[in-house]
Amino acid sequence: SQSQQQKRQGTTTRLFDSDASTATSGGPQAPIAEIDRRRNLAIISHPDSGKTTMTEKLLLYGGAVQQAGAVRQKAEQRATKSDFMEMEQERGISISATVMNFDYQDKSVVILDT
C-alpha cells in the first residue's frame, strides 16, 4: 500500500499542502512550524499513583523549575507547582487539574496534571 511504501521511504503523510505553510482544511489555519513545535502531555492515572511527582520531574528536567516540589513535603522541601490550593497542600492530593507549559530546546511543552 501507499502508506507502507511511504514508511519504508521515511516519509509521512500530512494534512497540509507541501508548498503552503498553513493547513488546508478550510477552518482556522496554523503554521506547520508552530504545529511541529508543540508537545502536549496529559498525565492521567488512578489516585495516588505519582502523577504530580512525574509532572514535577518533567518541569525540573525541562528547566522550568530549579527544584522539584514534593506532594508530601518535609520542612526543607517546597510544595508542588500544580498543587497550589491550600486544601491540596494540606491533604497531599490533587483536587483540580492543572495545565503548565514551558519551552524545552526548540519545543513548547504543555503538561496537563489531573
Secondary structure, 3 states (H helix, E strand, C coil): CHHHHHHHCCCCCCCECCCCCEECCCCCCCEHHHHHHEEEEEECCCCCCCHHHHHHHHHHHCCCCCCCCCCCCCCCCCCCCCCCCHHHHHHCCCCCCEEEEEEECCEEEEEEEC
